[in-house]
């Protein structure tokens, strides 16, 4: 694969984001087919599990590869950006 070091940051990010999304789709579809057709799991639960796994992997890859140039955050800093933190996680 060609190096992206000479491309502008936003273009590099867009390419990485698209690749991550495509990989997430491939993981989701592959797991869904494996669960339903090969392992004969329930067609109701299989998409829930496969989507959950794909979303988790896509999130982790996006955080650590696509947005790596912004530096790693600890768990609290990331949680502070999520809406659930503002409704549930704050101490009184």
Secondary structure as GFF3:
##gff-version 3
##sequence-region A 1 92
A	DSSP	alpha_helix	9	33	.	.	.	ID=ss1
A	DSSP	pi_helix	34	38	.	.	.	ID=ss2
A	DSSP	alpha_helix	46	61	.	.	.	ID=ss3
A	DSSP	pi_helix	62	66	.	.	.	ID=ss4
A	DSSP	three_ten_helix	68	70	.	.	.	ID=ss5
A	DSSP	alpha_helix	75	80	.	.	.	ID=ss6
A	DSSP	alpha_helix	83	84	.	.	.	ID=ss7
A	DSSP	pi_helix	85	89	.	.	.	ID=ss8
###
